[in-house]
């Protein structure tokens, strides 16, 4: 979720040529931090992910560029193996995700927290922790186009089941400090692939997820992060 901070953070680009044990362990810790918990509400310490196609309906006060950013990010996510197909729909009755551009006042009424929020995502899941619906809220009247660009990418990526923020990687779209990055970093792409690889199951708890993710990184991590 994107909160407003009155300071600047200098992005640091982190590049792994390979994944030694220390780096691999850090990636596993990062995955567990962003995937098993929620910034607001109870994440229950388990994996939550989509198992069915994702149909997105965009509503509210959005610009043409906002919509083009959403389309581009949908294309980006659809290129990643394992994620269910993602589509933009024109009929809200077909949607299981609503992306709603609202005013700052509306956000403050919908989400009762002390922070000033520019973006928020709420996911709903069944008893098997399979995500079935989601709502993405984006503030339009207190943000610039470039700021909304960041918020759109962050919230629509978190909607996949990566619902927590972190301070571990400053170049990550999930960075918990102030950021205006408008693209997924390598670590972001990696945690998405980790979440949606076939060995990580909805409802999987921390120790089991750590084991599966560690083994997956031992095989594929060096190639993906080089």
Secondary structure as UniProt FT lines:
FT   STRAND          2..3
FT   HELIX           21..36
FT   TURN            44..45
FT   STRAND          49..50
FT   STRAND          54..60
FT   HELIX           64..78
FT   TURN            81..82
FT   STRAND          86..88
FT   HELIX           92..94
FT   STRAND          97..102
FT   HELIX           104..110
FT   STRAND          117..125
FT   TURN            127..128
FT   STRAND          130..139
FT   HELIX           145..158
FT   TURN            159..161
FT   TURN            170..171
FT   TURN            173..174
FT   HELIX           186..195
FT   TURN            198..199
FT   TURN            202..203
FT   HELIX           206..224
//
